[in-house]
Amino acid sequence: LPDAVFLPDAAFLPDAVFLPDAALLPAAVSTAVTAQRDIASLMLSSGRFHNGPVVTSRLGDQCCSTGVANARASVMNPSGMRGPDAAAVAVIRANPSEILNIREPSASICNSLAKIRDTFSLREARLVGRLQEAQERAESESRRAAQLEGQVAQMMRRMGEAQRLVAGLALKNAELQGEMAQLMLAHMVVGLAEAGGGEEVIQPSGR
């Protein structure tokens, strides 16, 4: 693992994951780590933190100075805490969600991190799949919209053609009505001429 391990969602961590930064601890790193794990187990067993405390490097420094026995006594008997002991537990209380780095993680932490990576990889794959499905649906809707627009344009063209056809029929009907009126007038003139005996029927005035 690199020196800096960033975990975006601490909810996937087990109840007790302590990541001390060995670069910030004094020489007695093993003592500090042991003290931190002892504090973890004691505080988890006592129910002080539901999600598990996360210990900072400052607590590691303080645990080195006080020792494992004092750290245990501090957690088991909070009312008797003094000096670095009280500061150690105060750090835990003040930083319940702080996660630091580790250079040589234990097997359990590596497994936890692997599970976290697998979980986020699975989530990422699901999100990518959903994104692809959404893109496909969007493309399908776009194609359908284009088809509907084409159909609407075709219907508009047909409607325009129908309107022009109706206008042409109306004009043709008007022409036919005019011709029919002329034929009726000619028929009346011929009838009057036959009834009147000739040219006298047709007057200069047109009657």
Backbone hydrogen bonds, N-H to C=O, Kabsch-Sander energy under -0.5 kcal/mol:
donor,donor_aa,acceptor,acceptor_aa,energy
5,V,3,D,-0.6
6,F,4,A,-0.6
7,L,5,V,-0.6
10,A,8,P,-0.6
12,F,9,D,-1.1
13,L,10,A,-1.4
19,L,17,V,-0.5
22,A,20,P,-0.8
24,L,21,D,-1.3
25,L,21,D,-0.7
25,L,22,A,-0.5
29,V,27,A,-2.4
32,A,28,A,-1.7
33,V,29,V,-2.7
34,T,30,S,-2.6
35,A,31,T,-2.6
36,Q,32,A,-2.5
37,R,33,V,-2.4
38,D,34,T,-2.4
39,I,35,A,-2.5
40,A,36,Q,-2.4
41,S,37,R,-2.6
42,L,38,D,-2.5
43,M,39,I,-2.8
44,L,40,A,-2.6
45,S,41,S,-2.4
46,S,42,L,-1.8
47,G,44,L,-1.0
48,R,43,M,-2.1
49,F,43,M,-0.6
60,G,56,T,-1.3
61,D,57,S,-2.3
62,Q,58,R,-2.2
63,C,59,L,-2.9
64,C,60,G,-2.1
65,S,61,D,-1.4
66,T,62,Q,-2.0
67,G,63,C,-3.0
70,N,66,T,-0.5
71,A,67,G,-2.0
72,R,68,V,-2.8
73,A,69,A,-2.6
74,S,70,N,-2.5
75,V,71,A,-2.0
76,M,72,R,-2.8
77,N,73,A,-2.2
80,G,77,N,-1.7
81,M,78,P,-1.6
85,D,82,R,-1.8
87,A,83,G,-2.1
88,A,84,P,-2.3
89,V,85,D,-1.9
90,A,86,A,-2.2
91,V,87,A,-2.0
92,I,88,A,-1.5
93,R,89,V,-2.6
94,A,90,A,-2.4
95,N,91,V,-1.5
98,E,95,N,-0.9
110,C,106,S,-2.5
111,N,107,A,-2.6
112,S,108,S,-2.5
113,L,109,I,-3.0
114,A,110,C,-2.6
115,K,111,N,-2.5
116,I,112,S,-2.3
117,R,113,L,-2.8
118,D,114,A,-2.7
119,T,115,K,-2.7
120,F,116,I,-2.7
121,S,117,R,-2.6
122,L,118,D,-2.7
123,R,119,T,-2.4
124,E,120,F,-2.8
125,A,121,S,-2.6
126,R,122,L,-2.4
127,L,123,R,-2.8
128,V,124,E,-2.7
129,G,125,A,-2.4
130,R,126,R,-2.7
131,L,127,L,-2.6
132,Q,128,V,-2.5
133,E,129,G,-2.4
134,A,130,R,-2.6
135,Q,131,L,-2.5
136,E,132,Q,-2.7
137,R,133,E,-2.7
138,A,134,A,-2.6
139,E,135,Q,-2.6
140,S,136,E,-2.6
141,E,137,R,-2.7
142,S,138,A,-2.3
143,R,139,E,-2.5
144,R,140,S,-2.5
145,A,141,E,-2.5
146,A,142,S,-2.4
147,Q,143,R,-2.4
148,L,144,R,-2.7
149,E,145,A,-2.5
150,G,146,A,-2.3
151,Q,147,Q,-2.5
152,V,148,L,-2.7
153,A,149,E,-2.5
154,Q,150,G,-2.3
155,M,151,Q,-2.5
156,M,152,V,-2.4
157,R,153,A,-2.2
158,R,154,Q,-2.5
159,M,155,M,-2.6
160,G,156,M,-2.4
161,E,157,R,-2.5
162,A,158,R,-2.6
163,Q,159,M,-2.6
164,R,160,G,-2.5
165,L,161,E,-2.3
166,V,162,A,-2.8
167,A,163,Q,-2.5
168,G,164,R,-2.4
169,L,165,L,-2.5
170,A,166,V,-2.5
171,L,167,A,-2.2
172,K,168,G,-2.4
173,N,169,L,-2.6
174,A,170,A,-2.2
175,E,171,L,-2.3
176,L,172,K,-2.4
177,Q,173,N,-2.5
178,G,174,A,-2.2
179,E,175,E,-2.4
180,M,176,L,-2.7
181,A,177,Q,-2.2
182,Q,178,G,-2.2
183,L,179,E,-2.4
184,M,180,M,-2.5
185,L,181,A,-2.4
186,A,182,Q,-2.5
187,H,183,L,-2.6
188,M,184,M,-2.2
189,V,185,L,-2.4
190,V,186,A,-2.6
191,G,187,H,-2.3
192,L,188,M,-2.6
193,A,189,V,-2.6
194,E,190,V,-2.2
195,A,191,G,-2.1
196,G,192,L,-2.5
197,G,193,A,-1.3
198,G,193,A,-1.3
201,V,198,G,-1.1
202,I,199,E,-0.8
203,Q,201,V,-0.9
206,G,203,Q,-1.7
